[in-house]
Amino acid sequence: MLKTLNSLILKLALLAGLSAPALAANDSPVEMVRETSRQVLDLLKKDDGKNTRQVRAQVEALVLPNFDFKRMTAYAIGQGWRQADAEQQAELTRQFQSLLVRSYSSTMNRFKNAQVDVKPNAVVSPDGRETTVKSEVSLPNSGDKKPVAIDYTFYKSPQGWKVYNVSVEGLSLITTYRNQFNDEIRKGGVDGLIKSLQDKNAALVAKGA
Protein backbone atom coordinates (compact mmCIF):
# COMPACT_ATOMS: atom_id res chain seq x y z
CA MET A 1 0.00 0.00 0.00
CA LEU A 2 2.81 2.44 0.87
CA LYS A 3 4.58 1.83 -2.44
CA THR A 4 1.35 2.27 -4.39
CA LEU A 5 0.42 5.45 -2.55
CA ASN A 6 3.86 6.97 -3.00
CA SER A 7 3.83 6.14 -6.70
CA LEU A 8 0.49 7.85 -7.22
CA ILE A 9 1.43 10.91 -5.18
CA LEU A 10 4.86 11.42 -6.66
CA LYS A 11 3.67 11.08 -10.25
CA LEU A 12 0.51 13.17 -9.90
CA ALA A 13 1.42 15.79 -7.32
CA LEU A 14 3.49 17.75 -9.81
CA LEU A 15 0.25 18.65 -11.59
CA ALA A 16 -0.61 20.98 -8.69
CA GLY A 17 2.61 22.95 -8.63
CA LEU A 18 2.38 26.73 -8.50
CA SER A 19 4.18 28.88 -11.01
CA ALA A 20 5.29 32.43 -10.39
CA PRO A 21 3.17 33.77 -13.30
CA ALA A 22 0.09 32.00 -11.99
CA LEU A 23 0.71 33.29 -8.48
CA ALA A 24 1.08 36.87 -9.73
CA ALA A 25 -2.01 36.66 -11.92
CA ASN A 26 -4.42 35.24 -9.37
CA ASP A 27 -4.04 34.58 -5.66
CA SER A 28 -6.74 31.89 -5.72
CA PRO A 29 -5.38 28.40 -5.01
CA VAL A 30 -8.09 26.87 -7.23
CA GLU A 31 -7.14 29.00 -10.22
CA MET A 32 -3.43 28.46 -9.55
CA VAL A 33 -3.87 24.68 -9.58
CA ARG A 34 -6.00 24.82 -12.71
CA GLU A 35 -3.64 27.10 -14.66
CA THR A 36 -0.43 25.42 -13.62
CA SER A 37 -1.83 21.97 -14.35
CA ARG A 38 -2.40 23.18 -17.90
CA GLN A 39 1.13 24.59 -18.14
CA VAL A 40 2.72 21.40 -16.82
CA LEU A 41 0.74 19.17 -19.17
CA ASP A 42 1.74 21.39 -22.10
CA LEU A 43 5.39 20.92 -21.15
CA LEU A 44 5.00 17.15 -20.85
CA LYS A 45 3.61 16.98 -24.38
CA LYS A 46 6.74 18.56 -25.85
CA ASP A 47 8.94 16.36 -28.04
CA ASP A 48 6.08 13.85 -28.38
CA GLY A 49 6.19 13.18 -24.66
CA LYS A 50 9.87 12.25 -24.50
CA ASN A 51 11.12 12.59 -20.95
CA THR A 52 14.16 14.71 -21.80
CA ARG A 53 16.32 16.40 -19.20
CA GLN A 54 15.27 19.75 -20.61
CA VAL A 55 11.57 19.07 -20.19
CA ARG A 56 12.09 17.69 -16.69
CA ALA A 57 14.08 20.77 -15.75
CA GLN A 58 11.35 23.05 -17.10
CA VAL A 59 8.65 21.23 -15.15
CA GLU A 60 10.69 21.32 -11.96
CA ALA A 61 11.44 25.03 -12.41
CA LEU A 62 7.72 25.66 -12.85
CA VAL A 63 6.55 23.59 -9.91
CA LEU A 64 9.10 23.15 -7.15
CA PRO A 65 9.77 26.70 -5.93
CA ASN A 66 6.27 27.01 -4.57
CA PHE A 67 6.15 23.81 -2.55
CA ASP A 68 7.24 24.37 1.05
CA PHE A 69 9.51 21.34 1.42
CA LYS A 70 10.72 22.37 4.87
CA ARG A 71 7.18 22.47 6.22
CA MET A 72 6.36 19.25 4.38
CA THR A 73 9.42 17.52 5.86
CA ALA A 74 8.67 18.78 9.39
CA TYR A 75 5.11 17.45 9.23
CA ALA A 76 6.25 14.15 7.70
CA ILE A 77 8.80 13.57 10.46
CA GLY A 78 6.56 14.79 13.28
CA GLN A 79 7.96 14.71 16.81
CA GLY A 80 11.38 13.67 15.57
CA TRP A 81 11.75 17.03 13.79
CA ARG A 82 12.10 18.76 17.17
CA GLN A 83 14.90 16.36 18.09
CA ALA A 84 16.94 17.52 15.10
CA ASP A 85 19.21 20.54 15.21
CA ALA A 86 19.19 23.20 12.49
CA GLU A 87 21.86 21.45 10.41
CA GLN A 88 20.05 18.11 10.60
CA GLN A 89 16.73 19.76 9.69
CA ALA A 90 18.32 21.35 6.62
CA GLU A 91 19.79 18.02 5.51
CA LEU A 92 16.52 16.19 6.11
CA THR A 93 14.71 18.76 3.96
CA ARG A 94 17.28 18.48 1.16
CA GLN A 95 17.17 14.69 1.14
CA PHE A 96 13.37 14.45 1.32
CA GLN A 97 12.96 16.95 -1.51
CA SER A 98 15.49 15.03 -3.61
CA LEU A 99 13.65 11.77 -2.93
CA LEU A 100 10.32 13.22 -4.05
CA VAL A 101 11.73 14.86 -7.17
CA ARG A 102 13.80 11.88 -8.30
CA SER A 103 10.96 9.45 -7.67
CA TYR A 104 8.56 11.14 -10.07
CA SER A 105 10.80 12.79 -12.66
CA SER A 106 11.84 9.62 -14.50
CA THR A 107 8.25 8.52 -15.17
CA MET A 108 6.27 11.75 -15.41
CA ASN A 109 6.04 11.57 -19.22
CA ARG A 110 3.42 8.82 -18.78
CA PHE A 111 1.03 11.52 -17.61
CA LYS A 112 1.27 13.80 -20.64
CA ASN A 113 -2.30 12.95 -21.67
CA ALA A 114 -3.81 13.12 -18.19
CA GLN A 115 -7.03 15.05 -17.69
CA VAL A 116 -7.19 17.16 -14.55
CA ASP A 117 -10.56 18.25 -13.19
CA VAL A 118 -10.01 20.91 -10.53
CA LYS A 119 -13.07 21.39 -8.34
CA PRO A 120 -14.21 25.03 -8.03
CA ASN A 121 -14.97 25.10 -4.31
CA ALA A 122 -11.93 24.86 -2.05
CA VAL A 123 -12.26 23.93 1.62
CA VAL A 124 -11.01 26.87 3.68
CA SER A 125 -9.98 26.69 7.35
CA PRO A 126 -11.85 28.92 9.85
CA ASP A 127 -8.92 31.33 10.12
CA GLY A 128 -8.50 31.50 6.36
CA ARG A 129 -4.83 30.53 6.49
CA GLU A 130 -5.18 27.05 5.01
CA THR A 131 -7.18 25.76 2.10
CA THR A 132 -7.61 22.40 0.41
CA VAL A 133 -8.11 22.22 -3.35
CA LYS A 134 -9.79 19.05 -4.59
CA SER A 135 -9.21 17.55 -8.02
CA GLU A 136 -9.60 14.36 -10.01
CA VAL A 137 -6.99 13.01 -12.42
CA SER A 138 -7.98 10.64 -15.24
CA LEU A 139 -5.60 8.79 -17.51
CA PRO A 140 -6.45 7.68 -21.07
CA ASN A 141 -6.91 3.97 -21.70
CA SER A 142 -7.67 3.40 -18.02
CA GLY A 143 -10.74 1.32 -18.82
CA ASP A 144 -13.50 1.56 -16.27
CA LYS A 145 -11.21 2.83 -13.53
CA LYS A 146 -12.51 5.84 -11.67
CA PRO A 147 -10.54 9.09 -11.69
CA VAL A 148 -8.01 9.40 -8.87
CA ALA A 149 -9.02 11.94 -6.22
CA ILE A 150 -6.11 14.25 -5.41
CA ASP A 151 -6.36 16.89 -2.66
CA TYR A 152 -3.75 19.64 -2.21
CA THR A 153 -3.37 21.44 1.10
CA PHE A 154 -2.04 25.00 0.96
CA TYR A 155 -1.13 27.47 3.67
CA LYS A 156 -0.82 31.24 3.39
CA SER A 157 2.84 32.18 3.84
CA PRO A 158 4.29 35.71 3.66
CA GLN A 159 5.26 34.83 0.07
CA GLY A 160 1.77 33.65 -0.86
CA TRP A 161 0.06 30.26 -1.01
CA LYS A 162 2.33 27.21 -0.67
CA VAL A 163 1.58 23.50 -0.99
CA TYR A 164 2.68 21.42 1.98
CA ASN A 165 0.63 18.25 1.72
CA VAL A 166 -0.98 16.06 -0.92
CA SER A 167 -3.59 13.35 -0.36
CA VAL A 168 -4.50 10.60 -2.81
CA GLU A 169 -7.86 8.93 -2.27
CA GLY A 170 -7.82 10.29 1.28
CA LEU A 171 -4.34 8.99 2.08
CA SER A 172 -1.95 11.76 3.10
CA LEU A 173 1.62 11.98 1.85
CA ILE A 174 3.01 13.37 5.09
CA THR A 175 1.08 10.92 7.28
CA THR A 176 2.23 7.95 5.19
CA TYR A 177 5.86 9.01 5.31
CA ARG A 178 5.62 9.81 9.05
CA ASN A 179 5.08 6.14 9.87
CA GLN A 180 8.13 5.17 7.85
CA PHE A 181 10.30 7.99 9.21
CA ASN A 182 9.34 7.28 12.82
CA ASP A 183 10.51 3.68 12.39
CA GLU A 184 13.87 4.92 11.07
CA ILE A 185 14.27 7.35 13.98
CA ARG A 186 13.46 4.66 16.54
CA LYS A 187 16.11 2.41 15.02
CA GLY A 188 18.89 4.92 14.40
CA GLY A 189 17.88 8.36 15.60
CA VAL A 190 17.78 11.45 13.39
CA ASP A 191 21.14 10.60 11.83
CA GLY A 192 19.82 7.15 10.98
CA LEU A 193 16.91 8.71 9.09
CA ILE A 194 19.27 11.03 7.23
CA LYS A 195 21.44 8.06 6.26
CA SER A 196 18.39 6.12 5.08
CA LEU A 197 17.26 9.02 2.86
CA GLN A 198 20.77 9.48 1.49
CA ASP A 199 20.93 5.77 0.62
CA LYS A 200 17.55 5.91 -1.15
CA ASN A 201 18.65 8.91 -3.19
CA ALA A 202 21.97 7.27 -4.07
CA ALA A 203 20.07 4.22 -5.30
CA LEU A 204 17.85 6.39 -7.50
CA VAL A 205 20.89 8.19 -8.90
CA ALA A 206 22.46 4.83 -9.75
CA LYS A 207 19.31 3.95 -11.69
CA GLY A 208 19.55 7.20 -13.61
CA ALA A 209 16.64 8.93 -11.92
Backbone as CSV, one residue per row, in Angstrom:
resi,resn,N_x,N_y,N_z,CA_x,CA_y,CA_z,C_x,C_y,C_z
1,MET,0.827,-1.199,0.000,0.000,0.000,0.000,0.867,1.257,0.000
2,LEU,1.928,1.276,0.811,2.814,2.439,0.868,3.438,2.714,-0.483
3,LYS,3.929,1.642,-1.141,4.577,1.827,-2.435,3.584,2.349,-3.460
4,THR,2.358,1.818,-3.447,1.346,2.267,-4.394,0.974,3.717,-4.142
5,LEU,0.772,4.081,-2.890,0.424,5.452,-2.548,1.519,6.414,-2.979
6,ASN,2.757,6.092,-2.635,3.861,6.973,-2.997,3.962,7.147,-4.504
7,SER,3.760,6.054,-5.241,3.833,6.139,-6.698,2.775,7.091,-7.243
8,LEU,1.556,6.963,-6.760,0.491,7.850,-7.215,0.794,9.292,-6.865
9,ILE,1.185,9.550,-5.628,1.430,10.910,-5.180,2.572,11.549,-5.950
10,LEU,3.670,10.832,-6.068,4.857,11.422,-6.664,4.683,11.689,-8.146
11,LYS,3.866,10.888,-8.817,3.670,11.077,-10.247,2.568,12.075,-10.564
12,LEU,1.631,12.286,-9.636,0.512,13.173,-9.905,0.620,14.512,-9.179
13,ALA,1.368,14.563,-8.109,1.421,15.791,-7.318,2.001,16.956,-8.093
14,LEU,2.890,16.681,-9.033,3.492,17.751,-9.814,2.445,18.549,-10.574
15,LEU,1.291,17.952,-10.844,0.251,18.650,-11.592,-0.334,19.803,-10.794
16,ALA,-0.062,19.896,-9.506,-0.615,20.977,-8.694,0.412,22.029,-8.352
17,GLY,1.592,21.975,-8.946,2.607,22.954,-8.625,2.176,24.363,-8.966
18,LEU,2.734,25.347,-8.256,2.380,26.734,-8.495,3.504,27.418,-9.241
19,SER,3.160,28.126,-10.285,4.175,28.875,-11.008,4.129,30.323,-10.594
20,ALA,5.248,31.025,-10.729,5.289,32.433,-10.388,4.289,33.242,-11.207
21,PRO,4.164,33.017,-12.543,3.168,33.772,-13.302,1.746,33.534,-12.799
22,ALA,1.439,32.282,-12.478,0.087,31.997,-11.988,-0.158,32.682,-10.653
23,LEU,0.842,32.677,-9.789,0.706,33.294,-8.485,0.490,34.790,-8.624
24,ALA,1.218,35.431,-9.541,1.081,36.866,-9.731,-0.278,37.217,-10.324
25,ALA,-0.781,36.348,-11.209,-2.008,36.659,-11.916,-3.242,36.479,-11.038
26,ASN,-3.216,35.528,-10.140,-4.417,35.243,-9.373,-4.031,34.545,-8.085
27,ASP,-4.428,35.135,-6.952,-4.041,34.576,-5.662,-5.072,33.566,-5.166
28,SER,-5.783,32.930,-6.067,-6.738,31.893,-5.725,-6.085,30.535,-5.903
29,PRO,-5.985,29.721,-4.856,-5.380,28.395,-5.008,-6.055,27.552,-6.081
30,VAL,-7.385,27.654,-6.213,-8.087,26.866,-7.231,-7.616,27.260,-8.622
31,GLU,-7.562,28.552,-8.895,-7.136,29.000,-10.217,-5.658,28.695,-10.457
32,MET,-4.850,28.764,-9.408,-3.435,28.459,-9.546,-3.228,26.990,-9.898
33,VAL,-3.974,26.104,-9.261,-3.872,24.677,-9.583,-4.331,24.432,-11.018
34,ARG,-5.449,25.035,-11.369,-6.001,24.825,-12.709,-5.035,25.316,-13.797
35,GLU,-4.506,26.518,-13.637,-3.644,27.096,-14.660,-2.301,26.374,-14.746
36,THR,-1.733,26.055,-13.595,-0.426,25.423,-13.622,-0.516,23.980,-14.083
37,SER,-1.626,23.310,-13.794,-1.828,21.970,-14.351,-1.762,22.024,-15.872
38,ARG,-2.421,23.031,-16.443,-2.400,23.181,-17.897,-0.975,23.419,-18.398
39,GLN,-0.228,24.288,-17.710,1.131,24.586,-18.142,2.034,23.356,-18.059
40,VAL,1.886,22.593,-16.978,2.716,21.402,-16.820,2.398,20.369,-17.895
41,LEU,1.113,20.150,-18.152,0.738,19.172,-19.173,1.224,19.600,-20.550
42,ASP,1.202,20.898,-20.819,1.736,21.388,-22.097,3.223,21.065,-22.211
43,LEU,3.961,21.234,-21.127,5.389,20.920,-21.146,5.629,19.429,-21.376
44,LEU,4.805,18.596,-20.734,4.996,17.150,-20.854,4.709,16.641,-22.263
45,LYS,3.932,17.393,-23.010,3.606,16.982,-24.378,4.691,17.380,-25.381
46,LYS,5.666,18.154,-24.940,6.739,18.555,-25.852,7.539,17.335,-26.309
47,ASP,8.097,17.438,-27.507,8.940,16.356,-28.038,8.214,15.025,-28.047
48,ASP,6.898,15.069,-28.332,6.083,13.847,-28.381,6.113,13.081,-27.065
49,GLY,6.231,13.825,-25.971,6.189,13.182,-24.663,7.490,12.561,-24.214
50,LYS,8.586,12.799,-24.941,9.868,12.249,-24.504,10.273,12.897,-23.193
51,ASN,10.771,12.087,-22.286,11.125,12.587,-20.952,12.566,13.094,-20.968
52,THR,12.811,14.190,-21.686,14.163,14.709,-21.801,14.547,15.476,-20.552
53,ARG,15.844,15.619,-20.348,16.325,16.395,-19.200,15.795,17.827,-19.254
54,GLN,15.722,18.381,-20.468,15.274,19.755,-20.609,13.830,19.920,-20.154
55,VAL,12.968,18.999,-20.584,11.566,19.074,-20.193,11.423,18.867,-18.690
56,ARG,12.152,17.912,-18.135,12.085,17.686,-16.687,12.515,18.934,-15.928
57,ALA,13.588,19.571,-16.416,14.079,20.769,-15.748,13.053,21.898,-15.820
58,GLN,12.365,22.008,-16.957,11.350,23.047,-17.104,10.173,22.809,-16.164
59,VAL,9.752,21.551,-16.053,8.650,21.231,-15.154,9.041,21.524,-13.710
60,GLU,10.247,21.101,-13.334,10.686,21.324,-11.960,10.820,22.809,-11.653
61,ALA,11.320,23.595,-12.617,11.443,25.033,-12.413,10.080,25.691,-12.255
62,LEU,9.083,25.139,-12.928,7.725,25.661,-12.850,7.058,25.323,-11.528
63,VAL,7.314,24.127,-11.038,6.551,23.591,-9.913,7.227,23.767,-8.556
64,LEU,8.486,23.365,-8.467,9.098,23.153,-7.154,9.253,24.386,-6.278
65,PRO,9.536,25.562,-6.815,9.774,26.702,-5.926,8.606,27.036,-5.012
66,ASN,7.419,26.615,-5.364,6.269,27.008,-4.566,5.687,25.882,-3.724
67,PHE,6.416,24.787,-3.599,6.149,23.806,-2.547,7.012,24.172,-1.347
68,ASP,6.456,24.106,-0.164,7.241,24.367,1.045,7.772,23.025,1.551
69,PHE,8.963,22.651,1.070,9.515,21.343,1.423,9.950,21.277,2.882
70,LYS,10.340,22.398,3.453,10.721,22.370,4.873,9.504,22.062,5.734
71,ARG,8.405,22.724,5.461,7.177,22.467,6.220,6.697,21.037,5.976
72,MET,6.770,20.596,4.725,6.359,19.246,4.375,7.205,18.214,5.123
73,THR,8.519,18.450,5.175,9.420,17.524,5.860,9.147,17.505,7.351
74,ALA,8.936,18.696,7.941,8.670,18.781,9.386,7.408,18.009,9.753
75,TYR,6.357,18.169,8.959,5.107,17.453,9.231,5.281,15.953,9.010
76,ALA,6.058,15.574,7.986,6.251,14.153,7.701,7.036,13.459,8.805
77,ILE,7.980,14.167,9.403,8.798,13.569,10.461,8.086,13.629,11.805
78,GLY,7.313,14.679,12.036,6.558,14.787,13.275,7.439,15.125,14.467
79,GLN,7.255,14.405,15.563,7.959,14.713,16.805,9.474,14.668,16.629
80,GLY,9.945,13.784,15.777,11.382,13.674,15.566,12.010,14.933,15.007
81,TRP,11.218,15.777,14.343,11.746,17.026,13.793,12.310,17.912,14.896
82,ARG,11.648,17.916,16.054,12.097,18.756,17.174,13.360,18.201,17.825
83,GLN,13.662,16.946,17.560,14.905,16.363,18.085,16.109,16.745,17.236
84,ALA,15.860,17.208,16.030,16.942,17.524,15.097,17.406,18.961,15.287
85,ASP,18.718,19.169,15.171,19.214,20.541,15.212,19.047,21.186,13.833
86,ALA,19.435,22.449,13.732,19.191,23.196,12.489,19.897,22.553,11.301
87,GLU,21.116,22.075,11.503,21.858,21.453,10.409,21.184,20.149,9.968
88,GLN,20.731,19.361,10.925,20.046,18.113,10.596,18.724,18.396,9.883
89,GLN,17.991,19.410,10.335,16.735,19.761,9.686,16.959,20.166,8.232
90,ALA,18.014,20.935,7.995,18.324,21.355,6.623,18.656,20.152,5.745
91,GLU,19.425,19.211,6.289,19.794,18.025,5.509,18.589,17.120,5.281
92,LEU,17.738,16.978,6.280,16.516,16.195,6.108,15.645,16.783,5.002
93,THR,15.517,18.103,4.995,14.707,18.762,3.964,15.300,18.542,2.583
94,ARG,16.624,18.687,2.458,17.282,18.477,1.164,17.074,17.054,0.659
95,GLN,17.265,16.091,1.554,17.167,14.692,1.141,15.735,14.292,0.812
96,PHE,14.763,14.793,1.579,13.369,14.450,1.316,12.908,15.075,-0.005
97,GLN,13.296,16.322,-0.240,12.958,16.955,-1.512,13.566,16.177,-2.680
98,SER,14.833,15.798,-2.541,15.488,15.031,-3.613,14.775,13.713,-3.859
99,LEU,14.359,13.050,-2.788,13.654,11.774,-2.933,12.354,11.951,-3.700
100,LEU,11.581,12.988,-3.355,10.320,13.223,-4.047,10.545,13.545,-5.518
101,VAL,11.490,14.431,-5.786,11.732,14.861,-7.165,12.241,13.705,-8.018
102,ARG,13.229,12.976,-7.518,13.797,11.879,-8.303,12.795,10.757,-8.525
103,SER,11.907,10.554,-7.566,10.959,9.454,-7.671,9.934,9.676,-8.773
104,TYR,9.560,10.935,-9.026,8.563,11.144,-10.069,9.153,11.531,-11.410
105,SER,10.336,12.159,-11.429,10.802,12.787,-12.663,11.060,11.790,-13.787
106,SER,11.490,10.586,-13.445,11.839,9.625,-14.497,10.624,9.015,-15.183
107,THR,9.436,9.159,-14.592,8.249,8.524,-15.168,7.135,9.511,-15.479
108,MET,7.377,10.807,-15.295,6.269,11.749,-15.408,5.738,11.879,-16.830
109,ASN,6.527,11.477,-17.846,6.037,11.572,-19.222,4.813,10.690,-19.468
110,ARG,4.598,9.686,-18.620,3.423,8.818,-18.776,2.120,9.584,-18.567
111,PHE,2.223,10.770,-17.969,1.028,11.515,-17.606,0.767,12.690,-18.542
112,LYS,1.411,12.662,-19.717,1.274,13.795,-20.635,-0.151,13.959,-21.151
113,ASN,-0.920,12.876,-21.173,-2.297,12.951,-21.668,-3.328,12.897,-20.541
114,ALA,-2.879,13.134,-19.328,-3.808,13.123,-18.194,-4.825,14.252,-18.321
115,GLN,-5.998,14.017,-17.776,-7.027,15.045,-17.693,-7.214,15.408,-16.227
116,VAL,-7.108,16.689,-15.934,-7.190,17.161,-14.554,-8.458,17.986,-14.378
117,ASP,-9.311,17.553,-13.491,-10.564,18.252,-13.189,-10.424,18.885,-11.811
118,VAL,-10.186,20.187,-11.792,-10.013,20.913,-10.530,-11.370,21.402,-10.061
119,LYS,-11.765,21.025,-8.865,-13.071,21.386,-8.341,-13.090,22.873,-7.957
120,PRO,-14.196,23.573,-8.220,-14.215,25.026,-8.033,-14.272,25.496,-6.589
121,ASN,-14.769,24.659,-5.695,-14.969,25.104,-4.313,-13.923,24.500,-3.389
122,ALA,-12.960,25.321,-2.976,-11.930,24.865,-2.047,-12.490,24.834,-0.629
123,VAL,-11.885,24.008,0.212,-12.256,23.931,1.624,-11.299,24.821,2.407
124,VAL,-11.829,25.864,3.017,-11.011,26.867,3.683,-11.112,26.695,5.192
125,SER,-9.982,26.806,5.895,-9.979,26.695,7.351,-10.667,27.917,7.971
126,PRO,-11.142,27.798,9.212,-11.850,28.917,9.846,-11.041,30.214,9.893
127,ASP,-9.727,30.108,10.061,-8.916,31.328,10.124,-8.476,31.819,8.750
128,GLY,-8.821,31.074,7.709,-8.504,31.499,6.355,-7.060,31.310,5.955
129,ARG,-6.259,30.662,6.783,-4.829,30.533,6.493,-4.479,29.244,5.772
130,GLU,-5.404,28.292,5.750,-5.182,27.051,5.012,-6.382,26.785,4.112
131,THR,-6.106,26.124,3.003,-7.183,25.759,2.095,-6.826,24.466,1.378
132,THR,-7.821,23.662,1.104,-7.615,22.402,0.406,-8.335,22.457,-0.939
133,VAL,-7.566,22.236,-1.997,-8.113,22.216,-3.353,-8.288,20.758,-3.767
134,LYS,-9.484,20.419,-4.203,-9.786,19.049,-4.594,-9.750,18.927,-6.119
135,SER,-9.249,17.791,-6.579,-9.211,17.551,-8.016,-9.340,16.060,-8.290
136,GLU,-9.581,15.748,-9.555,-9.596,14.358,-10.009,-8.725,14.253,-11.248
137,VAL,-7.894,13.220,-11.293,-6.993,13.005,-12.420,-7.378,11.711,-13.117
138,SER,-7.627,11.817,-14.426,-7.983,10.644,-15.239,-6.885,10.414,-16.260
139,LEU,-6.593,9.154,-16.511,-5.604,8.789,-17.515,-6.293,8.101,-18.685
140,PRO,-5.851,8.361,-19.923,-6.449,7.684,-21.073,-6.180,6.187,-21.018
141,ASN,-7.056,5.427,-21.632,-6.910,3.967,-21.698,-6.904,3.320,-20.318
142,SER,-7.621,3.954,-19.378,-7.669,3.396,-18.020,-8.871,2.482,-17.828
143,GLY,-9.591,2.214,-18.924,-10.737,1.321,-18.816,-11.845,1.914,-17.981
144,ASP,-12.397,1.104,-17.111,-13.501,1.561,-16.268,-13.019,2.118,-14.937
145,LYS,-11.724,2.320,-14.794,-11.206,2.829,-13.530,-11.710,4.250,-13.272
146,LYS,-12.052,4.509,-12.039,-12.514,5.841,-11.674,-11.331,6.810,-11.648
147,PRO,-11.606,8.102,-11.837,-10.538,9.090,-11.686,-9.948,9.032,-10.279
148,VAL,-8.688,9.394,-10.174,-8.009,9.400,-8.875,-8.256,10.741,-8.202
149,ALA,-8.763,10.706,-6.973,-9.017,11.936,-6.219,-7.720,12.428,-5.596
150,ILE,-7.329,13.652,-5.933,-6.108,14.253,-5.410,-6.471,15.557,-4.713
151,ASP,-6.122,15.667,-3.427,-6.361,16.892,-2.661,-5.026,17.554,-2.328
152,TYR,-4.974,18.878,-2.479,-3.751,19.635,-2.211,-4.011,20.621,-1.079
153,THR,-3.208,20.545,-0.040,-3.368,21.444,1.098,-2.348,22.575,1.004
154,PHE,-2.853,23.796,1.023,-2.036,25.003,0.962,-2.084,25.726,2.305
155,TYR,-1.049,26.522,2.572,-1.134,27.469,3.674,-0.665,28.826,3.170
156,LYS,-1.139,29.879,3.825,-0.818,31.241,3.393,0.466,31.684,4.086
157,SER,1.554,31.714,3.331,2.842,32.176,3.844,3.010,33.653,3.501
158,PRO,4.036,34.313,4.049,4.291,35.708,3.665,4.548,35.870,2.173
159,GLN,4.988,34.797,1.512,5.264,34.834,0.068,4.061,34.385,-0.775
160,GLY,2.949,34.098,-0.131,1.771,33.646,-0.864,1.428,32.204,-0.519
161,TRP,0.512,31.617,-1.275,0.061,30.258,-1.007,1.138,29.241,-1.364
162,LYS,1.349,28.274,-0.457,2.326,27.213,-0.667,1.669,25.854,-0.418
163,VAL,2.046,24.868,-1.211,1.579,23.500,-0.993,2.475,22.824,0.038
164,TYR,1.862,22.169,1.034,2.679,21.424,1.982,2.178,20.000,2.223
165,ASN,1.074,19.641,1.594,0.628,18.250,1.720,-0.225,17.883,0.518
166,VAL,-0.180,16.611,0.172,-0.980,16.064,-0.919,-1.617,14.773,-0.416
167,SER,-2.895,14.586,-0.734,-3.585,13.354,-0.359,-4.137,12.690,-1.606
168,VAL,-3.982,11.382,-1.698,-4.500,10.598,-2.812,-5.541,9.631,-2.265
169,GLU,-6.767,9.771,-2.754,-7.863,8.929,-2.272,-7.936,8.941,-0.746
170,GLY,-7.721,10.116,-0.165,-7.823,10.285,1.280,-6.595,9.897,2.067
171,LEU,-5.570,9.391,1.400,-4.339,8.988,2.083,-3.299,10.096,1.945
172,SER,-2.828,10.594,3.070,-1.952,11.763,3.104,-0.492,11.392,2.896
173,LEU,0.192,12.185,2.074,1.623,11.983,1.848,2.408,12.087,3.149
174,ILE,2.187,13.169,3.903,3.005,13.369,5.093,2.687,12.345,6.181
175,THR,1.422,11.931,6.289,1.084,10.918,7.283,1.693,9.573,6.913
176,THR,1.670,9.226,5.637,2.232,7.954,5.192,3.737,7.913,5.434
177,TYR,4.424,8.982,5.078,5.864,9.005,5.311,6.202,9.074,6.793
178,ARG,5.332,9.684,7.614,5.622,9.806,9.046,5.797,8.432,9.693
179,ASN,4.946,7.481,9.311,5.078,6.138,9.870,6.436,5.531,9.531
180,GLN,6.845,5.696,8.288,8.133,5.166,7.845,9.294,5.880,8.531
181,PHE,9.218,7.208,8.612,10.297,7.991,9.209,10.418,7.728,10.708
182,ASN,9.294,7.557,11.384,9.343,7.276,12.817,10.039,5.951,13.104
183,ASP,9.820,4.963,12.242,10.508,3.678,12.394,12.023,3.865,12.266
184,GLU,12.439,4.666,11.272,13.872,4.916,11.074,14.479,5.640,12.267
185,ILE,13.756,6.603,12.834,14.274,7.355,13.982,14.368,6.461,15.207
186,ARG,13.389,5.582,15.396,13.460,4.663,16.535,14.663,3.735,16.429
187,LYS,14.992,3.341,15.217,16.108,2.409,15.019,17.469,3.106,15.092
188,GLY,17.573,4.304,14.509,18.893,4.922,14.402,18.952,6.393,14.705
189,GLY,17.889,6.941,15.291,17.884,8.360,15.602,17.754,9.209,14.346
190,VAL,17.900,10.524,14.518,17.783,11.448,13.390,18.852,11.165,12.342
191,ASP,20.072,10.888,12.784,21.144,10.599,11.834,20.853,9.316,11.047
192,GLY,20.191,8.380,11.684,19.823,7.155,10.983,18.824,7.434,9.876
193,LEU,17.870,8.341,10.123,16.906,8.712,9.094,17.602,9.430,7.946
194,ILE,18.519,10.332,8.278,19.272,11.031,7.234,20.023,10.031,6.364
195,LYS,20.678,9.071,7.001,21.437,8.064,6.256,20.506,7.240,5.358
196,SER,19.331,6.897,5.859,18.385,6.123,5.076,17.943,6.899,3.832
197,LEU,17.660,8.191,3.998,17.256,9.023,2.858,18.408,9.177,1.866
198,GLN,19.606,9.363,2.377,20.767,9.480,1.490,20.958,8.206,0.674
199,ASP,20.782,7.053,1.318,20.930,5.770,0.620,19.868,5.610,-0.467
200,LYS,18.625,6.004,-0.162,17.550,5.910,-1.152,17.846,6.806,-2.352
201,ASN,18.322,8.012,-2.094,18.651,8.913,-3.190,19.820,8.402,-4.012
202,ALA,20.810,7.832,-3.339,21.967,7.274,-4.073,21.517,6.129,-4.976
203,ALA,20.584,5.320,-4.493,20.073,4.219,-5.305,19.330,4.730,-6.529
204,LEU,18.575,5.809,-6.367,17.852,6.386,-7.499,18.816,7.002,-8.507
205,VAL,19.875,7.626,-8.015,20.894,8.186,-8.902,21.543,7.075,-9.720
206,ALA,21.836,5.960,-9.057,22.464,4.829,-9.746,21.576,4.276,-10.855
207,LYS,20.250,4.410,-10.674,19.310,3.946,-11.691,19.091,4.981,-12.790
208,GLY,19.704,6.149,-12.604,19.552,7.200,-13.613,18.394,8.119,-13.397
209,ALA,17.791,8.069,-12.208,16.637,8.934,-11.922,17.102,10.343,-11.610
